[in-house]
Amino acid sequence: MALASPLVTALSVEANEFPELSQRHGVQSVPRTVVNGAGAFVGAMPEARFLAAVLELTRPAEPPA
Amino acid sequence: MAILNEQLKEQLKRRFTERLHDPVQLTLYTRPGSGRLILPGGLGCATCGDARELAEDLAAAAPEQVQLEVVDVSARTELERPVPSLTLAAANGEANEGGGRLGWQGLPAGYEFATVVDAIERVSRGEHGLADATVDALCELTEPVELMVFATPT
């Protein structure tokens, strides 16, 4: 995705080497994908589901009614 | 002991000869000479030596196309980069600005090494390998998206 869009940055983090960072992002199982430092999902998944999960987490929050 | 044995290095060389096209830039952020001892305050770097050896093996497999820059963060304190970390970008492309948007933090061992090899090939060939529908969706993005994928070296 980072190759296809200039707006995407992708970083693979070796969880065991950075325990504080892993703890901060709630890593209990891998692979865990953290989107914009906030939302996250766990597991390897097909491309379409991965994209959907990323887009869901980047969607702006609905303003309160 | 070497990270990659001679057989693997030869395989990598053959694979890169067949698959690489344009030059790529690998940048390794490291702290040389810190050894495997972890000191309070994060001064140590247990895997910097291995990461450097791995990066040098990648560059040696295709010296014409894989350009390696090793950055000593202890001499460049303004960088504040975790070590070791590796970034990848097209050597002459716009993506190289900012040090690359594709990276690995920690030693990319095990399956993670395969992702580095695959990414080098994709960047070199300018092929992301995604479905058209994915590319269309990514074109709709208006804000930056930062993905961090936590993995372990299995």
Backbone of each chain as ProteinMPNN parsed JSONL, in Angstrom:
{"seq_chain_A": "MALASPLVTALSVEANEFPELSQRHGVQSVPRTVVNGAGAFVGAMPEARFLAAVLELTRPAEPPA", "coords_chain_A": {"N_chain_A": [[0.824, -1.208, 0.0], [2.003, 1.193, 0.698], [3.621, 1.507, -1.444], [1.866, 2.024, -3.417], [0.503, 4.329, -2.799], [1.288, 7.702, -2.131], [0.524, 8.722, 0.26], [0.6, 6.822, 2.167], [2.369, 5.303, 4.802], [4.404, 2.661, 5.787], [5.423, 0.581, 8.359], [7.242, -2.062, 9.649], [7.423, -3.606, 12.714], [9.571, -5.179, 14.94], [8.342, -6.901, 17.418], [9.362, -8.031, 19.826], [11.764, -6.753, 20.233], [11.15, -4.18, 20.845], [9.732, -3.686, 23.411], [8.442, -1.721, 24.985], [7.192, -0.054, 23.151], [5.555, -1.933, 21.963], [3.937, -2.612, 24.119], [2.696, -0.172, 24.55], [1.06, -0.055, 22.361], [-0.629, -2.11, 22.792], [0.059, -4.748, 22.071], [-0.563, -8.079, 21.971], [-0.772, -10.307, 20.522], [0.479, -11.395, 17.341], [0.341, -11.033, 13.732], [-0.1, -7.584, 14.512], [-1.745, -4.818, 13.436], [-1.376, -1.44, 13.559], [-3.093, 1.517, 13.107], [-2.49, 4.762, 12.182], [-1.441, 5.213, 14.705], [-3.4, 4.67, 16.558], [-6.181, 3.129, 16.301], [-6.502, -0.463, 15.816], [-5.971, -3.759, 14.405], [-5.965, -7.358, 14.45], [-4.153, -10.043, 13.036], [-3.35, -11.868, 10.012], [-4.666, -11.198, 6.826], [-6.761, -11.444, 3.849], [-6.145, -9.26, 1.017], [-8.33, -7.489, 0.346], [-9.867, -7.48, 2.683], [-8.008, -6.529, 4.487], [-7.559, -3.948, 3.498], [-10.131, -2.896, 3.852], [-10.289, -2.941, 6.639], [-8.291, -1.121, 7.312], [-9.256, 1.24, 6.114], [-11.612, 1.561, 7.524], [-10.625, 2.261, 10.004], [-9.499, 4.671, 9.481], [-11.481, 6.333, 8.934], [-13.15, 9.406, 9.428], [-14.365, 10.391, 12.65], [-17.836, 10.296, 13.444], [-19.637, 13.299, 13.867], [-20.995, 14.339, 17.025], [-24.494, 13.909, 17.593]], "CA_chain_A": [[0.0, 0.0, 0.0], [2.905, 2.347, 0.708], [4.162, 1.654, -2.794], [0.804, 2.448, -4.324], [-0.015, 5.656, -2.438], [2.274, 8.548, -1.423], [0.009, 9.103, 1.58], [0.712, 5.69, 3.099], [3.667, 4.931, 5.357], [4.289, 1.326, 6.382], [6.576, 0.22, 9.174], [7.158, -3.35, 10.333], [8.135, -3.491, 13.991], [9.871, -6.438, 15.613], [7.694, -6.635, 18.706], [10.181, -8.418, 20.973], [12.881, -5.823, 20.414], [10.663, -2.875, 21.313], [8.635, -4.053, 24.307], [7.664, -0.556, 25.457], [6.338, 0.358, 22.031], [4.547, -2.983, 21.817], [2.995, -2.479, 25.235], [1.931, 1.058, 24.335], [0.058, -0.303, 21.32], [-1.469, -3.238, 23.187], [0.379, -5.949, 21.299], [-0.605, -9.341, 22.705], [-0.548, -11.332, 19.512], [0.962, -10.819, 16.088], [0.631, -9.625, 13.459], [-1.058, -6.56, 14.931], [-1.575, -3.633, 12.594], [-1.843, -0.223, 14.213], [-3.353, 2.517, 12.069], [-2.346, 6.138, 12.665], [-1.079, 5.217, 16.122], [-4.574, 4.55, 17.433], [-6.936, 1.898, 16.084], [-5.679, -1.61, 15.434], [-6.614, -5.05, 14.2], [-5.022, -8.46, 14.602], [-4.221, -11.18, 12.129], [-3.095, -11.717, 8.581], [-5.953, -11.326, 6.138], [-6.686, -11.141, 2.418], [-5.948, -7.846, 0.679], [-9.563, -6.691, 0.399], [-10.266, -7.312, 4.097], [-6.998, -5.672, 5.105], [-7.871, -2.585, 3.06], [-11.37, -2.471, 4.514], [-9.986, -2.696, 8.056], [-7.519, 0.131, 7.387], [-10.142, 2.367, 5.784], [-12.547, 1.729, 8.639], [-9.923, 2.928, 11.109], [-9.086, 6.029, 9.089], [-12.689, 7.116, 8.694], [-13.345, 10.432, 10.473], [-15.436, 10.094, 13.606], [-19.097, 11.021, 13.218], [-19.869, 14.344, 14.881], [-22.11, 13.995, 17.932], [-25.796, 14.407, 17.117]], "C_chain_A": [[0.86, 1.262, 0.0], [3.529, 2.57, -0.666], [3.125, 2.24, -3.736], [0.289, 3.842, -4.01], [1.044, 6.46, -1.691], [1.797, 8.977, -0.042], [0.18, 7.992, 2.615], [2.168, 5.447, 3.502], [3.504, 3.574, 6.044], [5.581, 0.973, 7.11], [6.314, -1.129, 9.827], [8.01, -3.261, 11.596], [8.338, -4.873, 14.595], [9.448, -6.277, 17.08], [8.586, -6.95, 19.909], [11.302, -7.418, 21.267], [12.443, -4.482, 20.988], [9.468, -3.106, 22.239], [7.802, -2.873, 24.781], [6.698, -0.083, 24.384], [5.204, -0.653, 21.834], [3.484, -2.866, 22.9], [2.083, -1.262, 25.036], [0.802, 0.829, 23.313], [-0.727, -1.59, 21.572], [-1.201, -4.527, 22.433], [0.382, -7.174, 22.212], [-0.436, -10.515, 21.776], [-0.161, -10.631, 18.209], [0.439, -11.637, 14.905], [-0.488, -8.708, 13.959], [-0.766, -5.306, 14.121], [-2.201, -2.436, 13.288], [-1.948, 0.865, 13.15], [-3.352, 3.915, 12.692], [-2.152, 6.199, 14.183], [-2.239, 4.987, 17.068], [-5.271, 3.209, 17.256], [-6.032, 0.776, 15.608], [-6.537, -2.816, 15.144], [-5.534, -6.122, 14.183], [-5.243, -9.496, 13.515], [-3.845, -10.834, 10.704], [-4.412, -11.951, 7.865], [-5.78, -11.007, 4.663], [-6.673, -9.63, 2.173], [-7.215, -6.995, 0.848], [-10.006, -6.445, 1.846], [-9.287, -6.407, 4.832], [-7.296, -4.211, 4.773], [-9.104, -2.062, 3.789], [-11.113, -2.129, 5.979], [-9.224, -1.378, 8.222], [-8.434, 1.327, 7.146], [-11.133, 2.633, 6.899], [-11.899, 2.526, 9.77], [-9.456, 4.336, 10.747], [-10.286, 6.93, 8.838], [-12.858, 8.153, 9.808], [-14.511, 10.066, 11.38], [-16.675, 10.921, 13.267], [-19.248, 12.103, 14.283], [-21.06, 13.976, 15.765], [-23.394, 14.652, 17.462], [-26.292, 15.524, 18.021]], "O_chain_A": [[0.504, 2.269, -0.611], [3.916, 3.688, -1.008], [3.467, 2.877, -4.732], [-0.309, 4.481, -4.875], [1.634, 5.968, -0.729], [2.569, 9.53, 0.74], [-0.069, 8.202, 3.802], [3.066, 5.394, 2.662], [2.556, 3.375, 6.804], [6.675, 1.055, 6.553], [5.289, -1.32, 10.481], [9.18, -2.883, 11.541], [7.388, -5.642, 14.743], [10.115, -5.603, 17.866], [8.569, -6.22, 20.9], [11.728, -7.264, 22.412], [13.252, -3.738, 21.544], [8.335, -2.765, 21.9], [6.591, -3.001, 24.961], [5.544, 0.243, 24.662], [4.058, -0.284, 21.575], [2.29, -3.002, 22.636], [0.884, -1.307, 25.309], [-0.264, 1.439, 23.398], [-1.405, -2.098, 20.679], [-2.117, -5.309, 22.183], [1.217, -7.292, 23.109], [-0.007, -11.592, 22.19], [-0.435, -9.448, 18.009], [0.126, -12.817, 15.065], [-1.67, -9.028, 13.837], [0.357, -4.8, 14.135], [-3.399, -2.419, 13.568], [-1.008, 1.101, 12.39], [-4.12, 4.201, 13.611], [-2.634, 7.114, 14.85], [-2.067, 5.103, 18.281], [-4.983, 2.257, 17.982], [-4.95, 1.012, 15.071], [-7.686, -2.895, 15.577], [-4.359, -5.847, 13.939], [-6.375, -9.784, 13.127], [-3.991, -9.7, 10.247], [-5.19, -12.818, 8.264], [-4.796, -10.386, 4.262], [-7.125, -8.84, 3.002], [-7.167, -5.91, 1.428], [-10.459, -5.354, 2.191], [-9.682, -5.618, 5.69], [-7.286, -3.348, 5.651], [-9.12, -0.932, 4.278], [-11.651, -1.151, 6.499], [-9.48, -0.617, 9.155], [-8.39, 2.309, 7.887], [-11.461, 3.784, 7.19], [-12.544, 3.357, 10.409], [-9.06, 5.104, 11.624], [-10.142, 8.123, 8.567], [-12.727, 7.828, 10.988], [-15.512, 9.505, 10.935], [-16.58, 12.079, 12.862], [-19.014, 11.853, 15.465], [-22.022, 13.369, 15.294], [-23.395, 15.791, 16.997], [-27.369, 16.074, 17.788]]}, "seq_chain_B": "MAILNEQLKEQLKRRFTERLHDPVQLTLYTRPGSGRLILPGGLGCATCGDARELAEDLAAAAPEQVQLEVVDVSARTELERPVPSLTLAAANGEANEGGGRLGWQGLPAGYEFATVVDAIERVSRGEHGLADATVDALCELTEPVELMVFATPT", "coords_chain_B": {"N_chain_B": [[28.787, -16.22, 13.782], [27.71, -16.197, 10.424], [24.88, -14.316, 9.235], [23.47, -14.871, 6.858], [24.076, -17.796, 5.097], [26.559, -19.022, 2.722], [25.242, -20.296, 0.651], [22.666, -19.202, 0.722], [23.302, -16.549, 0.181], [24.156, -16.756, -2.417], [21.815, -17.609, -3.657], [20.26, -15.343, -3.255], [21.661, -13.488, -4.78], [21.307, -14.526, -7.36], [18.55, -14.331, -7.564], [18.097, -11.544, -7.341], [19.481, -10.721, -9.614], [17.816, -11.648, -11.591], [15.42, -10.316, -11.031], [15.616, -7.579, -10.278], [15.344, -4.153, -11.297], [15.315, -1.086, -11.52], [17.525, 1.061, -9.556], [17.574, 0.857, -5.962], [17.286, 2.434, -2.737], [18.592, 1.645, 0.294], [18.455, 2.44, 3.663], [20.125, 2.214, 6.607], [19.646, 2.702, 9.943], [21.614, 2.908, 12.699], [23.554, 2.031, 15.626], [26.682, 1.997, 15.881], [29.089, -0.278, 17.26], [27.913, -0.734, 19.703], [27.372, -3.215, 20.581], [25.993, -6.28, 22.04], [25.073, -5.804, 24.524], [22.568, -4.638, 26.626], [21.956, -1.564, 27.915], [20.951, 0.504, 30.726], [18.626, 3.098, 29.966], [18.456, 2.706, 27.322], [20.796, 2.538, 25.823], [22.158, 0.453, 24.676], [22.307, -1.818, 21.857], [21.086, -4.574, 20.792], [20.814, -5.865, 18.36], [21.963, -4.424, 16.335], [24.427, -4.965, 15.085], [23.913, -7.385, 13.736], [21.861, -6.51, 12.065], [23.212, -4.707, 10.46], [24.974, -6.426, 9.152], [23.161, -7.995, 7.736], [21.984, -6.051, 6.072], [24.209, -5.291, 4.6], [24.728, -7.668, 3.287], [22.49, -7.791, 1.631], [22.952, -5.58, -0.028], [25.345, -6.369, -1.179], [24.527, -8.429, -2.758], [23.509, -7.319, -5.024], [25.162, -5.038, -6.089], [25.023, -2.971, -7.952], [22.415, -2.18, -7.999], [21.303, -2.096, -5.436], [21.622, 0.268, -3.195], [23.311, 1.116, -0.316], [23.073, 2.988, 2.61], [24.578, 3.693, 5.64], [23.622, 4.949, 8.652], [24.833, 6.483, 11.465], [23.274, 6.883, 14.348], [24.155, 7.801, 16.758], [25.888, 9.783, 16.195], [24.289, 11.542, 15.025], [22.272, 13.029, 16.582], [19.976, 14.484, 16.228], [18.278, 12.988, 14.755], [16.833, 11.034, 16.174], [16.054, 8.321, 15.857], [14.774, 5.041, 16.331], [16.828, 2.184, 16.894], [17.952, -1.015, 15.617], [16.942, 0.394, 12.477], [15.48, 0.181, 9.259], [15.104, 1.649, 6.132], [13.45, 1.845, 2.964], [13.545, 2.86, -0.387], [12.882, 4.04, -3.743], [15.819, 4.676, -5.558], [16.138, 7.007, -7.045], [13.75, 8.236, -6.928], [10.779, 10.164, -6.121], [9.817, 9.133, -3.825], [11.948, 8.739, -2.25], [12.442, 10.995, -0.845], [12.487, 12.224, 2.429], [13.358, 9.892, 3.444], [12.151, 7.517, 2.821], [9.098, 5.646, 2.746], [8.693, 3.181, 3.61], [9.484, 0.767, 5.895], [11.477, -1.042, 8.368], [11.593, -1.806, 11.706], [13.838, -2.825, 14.057], [15.529, -6.033, 13.961], [15.139, -7.455, 10.835], [14.438, -10.438, 10.735], [13.942, -13.983, 10.019], [10.725, -14.608, 8.651], [10.349, -11.935, 8.193], [12.606, -11.096, 6.876], [12.169, -12.087, 4.352], [10.148, -10.376, 3.587], [11.532, -8.016, 3.291], [13.227, -8.596, 1.12], [11.293, -9.077, -0.85], [10.086, -6.549, -0.926], [12.195, -4.935, -1.819], [12.449, -5.888, -4.406], [9.952, -5.195, -5.445], [9.94, -2.373, -5.222], [12.097, -1.799, -6.867], [11.143, -2.614, -9.327], [8.929, -1.098, -9.533], [6.432, -2.115, -8.948], [3.539, -2.614, -7.272], [1.754, -4.664, -6.905], [-0.874, -4.786, -6.104], [-4.485, -5.187, -6.163], [-6.664, -3.714, -8.635], [-8.925, -2.549, -7.497], [-8.079, -2.006, -4.922], [-6.082, -0.106, -5.366], [-7.64, 1.918, -6.469], [-9.166, 2.593, -4.234], [-7.172, 3.532, -2.545], [-6.422, 5.789, -3.904], [-8.386, 7.493, -3.219], [-7.755, 8.433, -0.778], [-7.24, 11.153, 1.437], [-5.858, 12.027, 3.552], [-2.795, 11.473, 5.396], [-1.808, 8.077, 6.043], [-0.645, 6.046, 8.509], [0.829, 3.022, 8.92], [1.596, 0.575, 11.25], [3.009, -2.458, 11.624], [3.114, -4.944, 13.84], [5.268, -7.596, 14.43], [6.797, -10.844, 14.903], [9.992, -12.531, 14.857], [9.526, -15.201, 13.344]], "CA_chain_B": [[28.24, -16.945, 12.649], [27.084, -15.304, 9.448], [23.415, -14.322, 9.216], [23.123, -15.627, 5.657], [25.193, -18.647, 4.682], [27.001, -18.775, 1.346], [24.217, -20.783, -0.268], [21.6, -18.192, 0.685], [23.814, -15.346, -0.494], [24.183, -17.064, -3.851], [20.407, -17.6, -4.087], [19.827, -13.943, -3.269], [22.321, -12.857, -5.922], [20.632, -14.99, -8.581], [17.185, -13.79, -7.556], [18.172, -10.116, -7.651], [19.902, -10.582, -11.012], [16.638, -11.882, -12.434], [14.211, -9.548, -10.723], [15.761, -6.14, -10.022], [15.364, -3.312, -12.495], [15.893, 0.22, -11.174], [18.213, 1.048, -8.257], [16.838, 1.189, -4.736], [18.108, 2.982, -1.653], [18.37, 1.117, 1.639], [19.14, 3.24, 4.68], [20.127, 1.529, 7.902], [19.942, 3.543, 11.101], [22.215, 1.987, 13.657], [24.458, 2.628, 16.596], [27.826, 1.088, 15.77], [29.966, -0.534, 18.401], [27.221, -0.823, 20.988], [27.377, -4.614, 20.983], [24.72, -6.917, 22.394], [24.729, -5.479, 25.904], [21.53, -3.621, 26.754], [22.254, -0.731, 29.067], [19.841, 1.365, 31.127], [18.501, 4.297, 29.142], [18.373, 2.335, 25.916], [22.054, 2.828, 25.138], [22.634, -0.696, 23.928], [21.547, -2.209, 20.675], [21.435, -5.989, 20.711], [20.746, -6.431, 17.007], [22.507, -3.489, 15.329], [25.483, -5.634, 14.32], [23.271, -8.331, 12.816], [21.106, -5.749, 11.058], [24.178, -4.164, 9.5], [25.465, -7.54, 8.323], [22.074, -8.361, 6.823], [21.847, -4.985, 5.068], [25.379, -5.367, 3.716], [24.533, -8.846, 2.427], [21.504, -7.414, 0.611], [23.614, -4.685, -0.982], [26.384, -7.12, -1.89], [23.889, -9.339, -3.711], [23.267, -6.566, -6.27], [25.789, -3.747, -5.777], [24.644, -1.936, -8.919], [21.022, -1.76, -7.826], [20.923, -1.885, -4.034], [22.55, 1.221, -2.594], [23.149, 1.084, 1.143], [23.66, 4.053, 3.43], [24.509, 3.366, 7.062], [23.586, 6.198, 9.415], [25.132, 6.31, 12.881], [22.404, 7.838, 15.048], [24.855, 8.394, 17.909], [26.547, 10.986, 15.691], [23.232, 12.404, 14.452], [21.265, 12.966, 17.645], [18.736, 15.144, 15.804], [17.444, 12.033, 14.036], [15.963, 10.357, 17.142], [15.53, 7.097, 15.247], [15.038, 3.802, 17.049], [17.796, 1.359, 16.164], [18.221, -0.703, 14.222], [15.794, 0.495, 11.584], [15.861, 0.115, 7.858], [14.089, 2.207, 5.238], [13.639, 1.463, 1.564], [12.887, 3.751, -1.352], [13.513, 4.079, -5.063], [17.033, 5.483, -5.395], [16.036, 8.309, -7.696], [12.348, 8.614, -6.998], [10.267, 11.119, -5.135], [9.572, 8.417, -2.569], [13.155, 8.76, -1.435], [12.418, 12.168, 0.014], [12.008, 11.861, 3.756], [13.981, 8.652, 3.898], [11.395, 6.314, 2.465], [7.864, 5.44, 3.51], [8.611, 1.748, 3.84], [10.595, 0.521, 6.812], [11.488, -2.128, 9.336], [12.211, -1.395, 12.968], [14.306, -4.078, 14.64], [16.194, -6.915, 12.994], [14.159, -8.164, 10.002], [14.879, -11.83, 10.619], [12.875, -14.938, 9.73], [9.865, -14.227, 7.534], [10.491, -10.509, 7.924], [13.658, -10.926, 5.871], [11.523, -12.318, 3.053], [9.384, -9.171, 3.215], [12.508, -7.014, 2.817], [13.635, -9.014, -0.226], [10.145, -8.846, -1.729], [9.878, -5.106, -1.079], [13.277, -4.426, -2.676], [12.109, -6.235, -5.788], [8.778, -4.416, -5.876], [10.355, -0.974, -5.41], [12.983, -1.758, -8.027], [10.349, -2.809, -10.548], [7.777, -0.196, -9.514], [5.226, -2.943, -8.966], [3.006, -2.811, -5.918], [1.104, -5.963, -6.87], [-2.22, -4.71, -5.516], [-5.626, -5.251, -7.081], [-7.12, -2.398, -9.109], [-9.892, -1.988, -6.541], [-7.303, -1.476, -3.792], [-5.424, 1.124, -5.831], [-8.697, 2.928, -6.584], [-9.516, 3.031, -2.874], [-6.05, 4.312, -2.01], [-6.435, 7.087, -4.594], [-9.4, 8.317, -2.558], [-7.235, 8.942, 0.498], [-6.926, 12.589, 1.447], [-5.0, 12.272, 4.716], [-1.769, 10.435, 5.545], [-2.128, 6.862, 6.798], [0.583, 5.418, 9.023], [0.598, 1.635, 9.338], [2.669, -0.101, 11.989], [2.661, -3.87, 11.733], [3.961, -5.615, 14.827], [5.486, -8.997, 14.082], [7.922, -11.466, 15.608], [10.83, -13.239, 13.884], [9.274, -16.647, 13.273]], "C_chain_B": [[27.526, -15.972, 11.712], [25.566, -15.428, 9.497], [22.923, -15.156, 8.032], [24.316, -16.51, 5.294], [25.477, -18.434, 3.186], [25.954, -19.212, 0.33], [23.081, -19.757, -0.417], [22.051, -16.931, -0.042], [23.807, -15.549, -2.007], [22.759, -17.052, -4.422], [19.895, -16.167, -4.237], [20.401, -13.218, -4.479], [21.615, -13.24, -7.224], [19.234, -14.363, -8.693], [17.197, -12.304, -7.93], [18.591, -9.89, -9.101], [18.709, -10.722, -11.941], [15.561, -10.818, -12.243], [14.398, -8.043, -10.537], [15.864, -5.371, -11.329], [16.042, -1.98, -12.18], [16.566, 0.162, -9.799], [17.305, 1.444, -7.091], [17.828, 1.679, -3.674], [17.678, 2.351, -0.329], [19.116, 2.025, 2.605], [19.003, 2.519, 6.018], [20.522, 2.526, 8.979], [20.431, 2.62, 12.207], [23.092, 2.761, 14.644], [25.674, 1.712, 16.656], [28.556, 0.909, 17.097], [29.264, -0.692, 19.719], [27.081, -2.266, 21.465], [26.01, -5.126, 21.388], [24.264, -6.567, 23.807], [23.679, -4.375, 25.93], [21.787, -2.855, 28.053], [21.024, 0.088, 29.456], [19.811, 2.621, 30.25], [18.513, 3.989, 27.663], [19.653, 2.554, 25.146], [22.547, 1.654, 24.312], [21.808, -0.945, 22.683], [21.933, -3.644, 20.358], [21.529, -6.501, 19.28], [21.338, -5.522, 15.93], [23.575, -4.157, 14.461], [24.898, -6.596, 13.293], [22.524, -7.602, 11.703], [22.062, -5.174, 10.011], [24.684, -5.261, 8.569], [24.418, -7.942, 7.287], [21.934, -7.326, 5.696], [23.02, -5.03, 4.088], [25.289, -6.571, 2.786], [23.539, -8.539, 1.305], [22.155, -6.542, -0.462], [24.647, -5.44, -1.816], [25.79, -8.057, -2.941], [23.609, -8.646, -5.037], [23.84, -5.159, -6.089], [25.396, -2.626, -6.723], [23.267, -1.37, -8.607], [20.587, -1.519, -6.397], [21.982, -0.998, -3.378], [22.28, 1.283, -1.091], [23.838, 2.282, 1.779], [23.494, 3.652, 4.891], [24.631, 4.666, 7.856], [23.8, 5.889, 10.895], [24.322, 7.339, 13.672], [23.096, 8.455, 16.268], [25.603, 9.656, 17.496], [25.542, 11.983, 15.131], [22.06, 12.423, 15.426], [19.943, 13.606, 17.239], [17.774, 14.162, 15.144], [16.429, 11.343, 14.944], [15.292, 9.129, 16.545], [15.754, 5.912, 16.162], [16.01, 2.964, 16.226], [17.653, -0.102, 16.564], [16.913, -0.459, 13.489], [16.299, 0.681, 10.164], [14.749, 0.769, 7.055], [14.457, 1.87, 3.805], [12.888, 2.441, 0.675], [13.555, 3.574, -2.703], [14.692, 5.044, -4.97], [16.886, 6.876, -5.969], [14.618, 8.851, -7.709], [11.971, 9.627, -5.941], [10.075, 10.452, -3.785], [10.785, 8.444, -1.659], [13.192, 9.963, -0.502], [11.832, 11.775, 1.365], [12.492, 10.504, 4.207], [13.177, 7.407, 3.622], [10.185, 6.133, 3.356], [7.649, 3.975, 3.833], [9.779, 1.384, 4.756], [10.389, -0.674, 7.729], [12.205, -1.614, 10.574], [12.56, -2.663, 13.734], [14.927, -4.934, 13.55], [15.142, -7.647, 12.159], [14.612, -9.592, 9.732], [13.68, -12.721, 10.297], [12.056, -14.494, 8.528], [9.978, -12.741, 7.203], [11.588, -10.248, 6.899], [13.072, -11.122, 4.473], [10.731, -11.086, 2.623], [10.327, -8.069, 2.721], [12.911, -7.326, 1.378], [12.513, -8.715, -1.22], [9.947, -7.349, -1.979], [10.968, -4.482, -1.959], [12.929, -4.686, -4.141], [10.945, -5.389, -6.293], [9.147, -2.957, -6.119], [11.2, -0.856, -6.676], [12.206, -1.845, -9.336], [9.147, -1.866, -10.619], [6.462, -0.941, -9.559], [4.722, -3.141, -7.536], [2.261, -4.138, -5.793], [-0.295, -5.958, -6.288], [-3.292, -4.79, -6.593], [-6.048, -3.835, -7.473], [-8.058, -1.733, -8.101], [-9.172, -1.379, -5.335], [-6.654, -0.152, -4.179], [-6.461, 2.247, -5.947], [-9.058, 3.484, -5.21], [-8.408, 3.895, -2.28], [-5.985, 5.695, -2.654], [-7.435, 8.048, -3.953], [-8.903, 8.904, -1.235], [-6.923, 10.432, 0.383], [-5.999, 12.952, 2.597], [-3.95, 11.173, 4.797], [-2.26, 9.267, 6.397], [-0.811, 6.207, 7.207], [0.241, 4.027, 9.545], [1.821, 1.128, 10.084], [2.232, -1.545, 12.16], [3.633, -4.535, 12.691], [4.045, -7.097, 14.476], [6.614, -9.544, 14.952], [8.706, -12.32, 14.608], [10.627, -14.746, 13.906], [9.511, -17.138, 11.859]], "O_chain_B": [[26.835, -15.053, 12.15], [25.03, -16.503, 9.765], [22.071, -16.031, 8.185], [25.442, -16.022, 5.195], [24.725, -17.754, 2.488], [25.793, -18.587, -0.718], [22.607, -19.484, -1.519], [21.283, -16.322, -0.786], [23.494, -14.636, -2.771], [22.525, -16.552, -5.522], [19.204, -15.826, -5.197], [19.711, -12.429, -5.125], [21.357, -12.391, -8.077], [18.807, -13.932, -9.764], [16.389, -11.864, -8.749], [18.103, -8.963, -9.747], [18.596, -10.016, -12.944], [14.866, -10.46, -13.194], [13.424, -7.297, -10.631], [16.392, -5.864, -12.326], [17.202, -1.77, -12.532], [16.221, -0.683, -8.973], [16.395, 2.26, -7.236], [19.021, 1.379, -3.712], [16.537, 2.51, 0.106], [20.285, 2.342, 2.384], [17.896, 2.255, 6.488], [21.6, 3.119, 8.929], [19.746, 1.675, 12.597], [23.326, 3.961, 14.505], [25.68, 0.746, 17.418], [28.624, 1.815, 17.927], [29.916, -0.778, 20.76], [26.716, -2.512, 22.615], [24.991, -4.491, 21.116], [23.19, -6.987, 24.237], [23.867, -3.312, 25.338], [21.827, -3.434, 29.139], [20.154, 0.341, 28.622], [20.856, 3.132, 29.847], [18.573, 4.898, 26.835], [19.613, 2.741, 23.93], [23.283, 1.845, 23.343], [20.746, -0.352, 22.489], [22.965, -3.904, 19.74], [22.245, -7.467, 19.013], [21.226, -5.82, 14.74], [23.621, -3.943, 13.249], [25.322, -6.626, 12.138], [22.551, -8.021, 10.546], [21.753, -5.161, 8.819], [24.809, -5.059, 7.361], [24.736, -8.196, 6.125], [21.787, -7.679, 4.526], [22.84, -4.829, 2.887], [25.72, -6.507, 1.635], [23.725, -8.972, 0.168], [21.935, -6.743, -1.657], [24.802, -5.183, -3.01], [26.467, -8.434, -3.898], [23.484, -9.309, -6.067], [23.086, -4.196, -5.952], [25.431, -1.455, -6.344], [22.984, -0.213, -8.916], [19.606, -0.815, -6.16], [23.081, -1.447, -3.052], [21.142, 1.48, -0.664], [25.011, 2.557, 1.528], [22.394, 3.312, 5.325], [25.622, 5.387, 7.741], [23.042, 5.129, 11.498], [24.647, 8.527, 13.666], [22.676, 9.504, 16.756], [25.918, 10.501, 18.335], [25.889, 13.118, 14.803], [20.987, 11.897, 15.13], [18.904, 13.312, 17.83], [16.591, 14.462, 14.988], [15.295, 11.094, 14.534], [14.09, 8.928, 16.716], [16.84, 5.783, 16.728], [16.008, 3.032, 14.997], [17.283, -0.409, 17.698], [15.886, -1.041, 13.839], [17.364, 1.242, 9.91], [13.573, 0.475, 7.272], [15.622, 1.639, 3.48], [11.744, 2.802, 0.951], [14.655, 3.029, -2.799], [14.575, 6.112, -4.37], [17.451, 7.83, -5.434], [14.319, 9.812, -8.417], [12.723, 9.907, -5.008], [10.155, 11.096, -2.739], [10.68, 8.205, -0.456], [13.891, 9.949, 0.512], [10.815, 11.084, 1.438], [12.072, 10.014, 5.256], [13.496, 6.339, 4.144], [10.223, 6.42, 4.553], [6.571, 3.572, 4.27], [10.934, 1.661, 4.431], [9.295, -1.227, 7.845], [13.298, -1.055, 10.485], [11.686, -3.479, 14.027], [14.859, -4.603, 12.366], [14.33, -8.387, 12.714], [15.103, -9.912, 8.65], [12.538, -12.26, 10.304], [12.604, -14.061, 7.514], [9.733, -12.333, 6.068], [11.51, -9.285, 6.137], [13.433, -10.414, 3.532], [10.651, -10.784, 1.433], [9.969, -7.285, 1.842], [12.935, -6.44, 0.524], [12.755, -8.169, -2.297], [9.675, -6.933, -3.105], [10.68, -3.591, -2.758], [13.094, -3.817, -4.997], [10.954, -4.925, -7.433], [8.717, -2.366, -7.109], [11.032, 0.079, -7.459], [12.574, -1.219, -10.33], [8.434, -1.83, -11.622], [5.488, -0.461, -10.139], [5.391, -3.754, -6.705], [2.147, -4.68, -4.693], [-0.849, -7.021, -6.006], [-3.047, -4.504, -7.765], [-5.816, -2.879, -6.732], [-7.997, -0.524, -7.878], [-9.605, -0.361, -4.795], [-6.676, 0.807, -3.408], [-6.193, 3.387, -5.569], [-9.234, 4.691, -5.043], [-8.683, 4.878, -1.592], [-5.545, 6.658, -2.025], [-7.34, 9.264, -4.123], [-9.554, 9.768, -0.648], [-6.411, 10.902, -0.634], [-5.425, 14.041, 2.625], [-4.181, 10.061, 4.322], [-3.026, 9.448, 7.344], [0.021, 5.864, 6.366], [-0.535, 3.875, 10.489], [2.947, 1.243, 9.6], [1.201, -1.819, 12.774], [4.821, -4.673, 12.398], [3.031, -7.759, 14.255], [7.296, -8.793, 15.65], [8.141, -12.781, 13.617], [11.464, -15.482, 14.428], [9.355, -18.328, 11.584]]}, "name": "protein", "num_of_chains": 2, "seq": "MALASPLVTALSVEANEFPELSQRHGVQSVPRTVVNGAGAFVGAMPEARFLAAVLELTRPAEPPAMAILNEQLKEQLKRRFTERLHDPVQLTLYTRPGSGRLILPGGLGCATCGDARELAEDLAAAAPEQVQLEVVDVSARTELERPVPSLTLAAANGEANEGGGRLGWQGLPAGYEFATVVDAIERVSRGEHGLADATVDALCELTEPVELMVFATPT"}
